[in-house]
């Protein structure tokens, strides 16, 4: 009798324990940031087995958490045979080193977790460069004292991107690599700027989808443009910027961009490294803010995005709000002072409603005109449909003329 031995090809998920400190004076909602930390961990393919939180007046400078909670953490790590501890805040070199020495396992903070997801998501050459730059920028000041911690990393989370061997080289090599990446990213940004200037010269309207991560921006990008951008129910599904042409109102052409999702406690290193990605939104004539109303913390997410819009000096750009996933929403309809719709990207009627709302908002930024054309001036009429927002076209059979009323960009 022969026996066949079967092997599982499924990757073994590392066992994780989450820790967080609630200092109460933070601008962020602590409970929702801990929920996000779990979602981020799941996106990184970690198996979250336990969560420990603590109320403190201020974060412990040596261990992040207090000494009493540290012993409780050590017991939980042993009990669950934890592989990695994930902190809800960015740790200092000392905190990371001391926790590592006390627990003897990998210590990852919120910033590293987000960087890890960006490393997983980046597909384009530019995206990969931006991720590497952000990772090196994060790790450079932390190289001192990370020797033992890095040698214990092995595989799994925290080892993508620059890689262990590069991190063990001297600071000068890392700074040289960062300067090289910066130069390449500047070249890409210059190319983008030339493209933007060309669009502005041609008076092409630009619309940018913004919103919290996983709010449904890519779904609406696909719905409006009939495109097939990567669309997934996970955090930071879209990393590389996507720009497409969108036609509304039977001919008017504009450019629409999908952008990387925002999140609470978004690392400043990422905002800097991905400035060229967010530049598409900063140059927009209209922002479409997509909000997931099925999420119980959607109000906090809405406020977080608006705060980041303000931080990026984009608050002057007109904004419409799409309260998305209405099919999953329960309770009263959301309210805002901005033009808004309660929608679902799965509803074909909502697609037309959104296009109509874009039309109404763009009108406010344009100049009204009236024009009369002869019947044989079909080429001019076609050009007006492409370049202006036409509200009415009336044909007079007696003198064979078109009377056109609309709005143009001056």
DAHU-V985254 format. One record per helix or strand. SS is the DSSP state (H for helix, E for strand). FROM is the first residue (numbers start at 1). TO is the last residue. If there is no record, write none. Layout:
BEGIN
ss:from:to
SS:FROM:TO
SS:FROM:TO
END
This chain:
BEGIN
ss:from:to
E:15:22
H:30:43
E:47:55
E:60:60
E:64:64
H:67:80
E:84:87
H:93:103
E:106:109
H:110:121
H:125:140
H:147:151
H:164:167
H:171:201
E:206:212
H:217:225
E:242:248
E:252:258
E:262:262
H:268:273
H:275:282
E:286:292
H:298:311
E:319:324
H:326:328
E:340:342
H:348:363
E:367:374
H:378:387
E:389:396
E:401:408
END
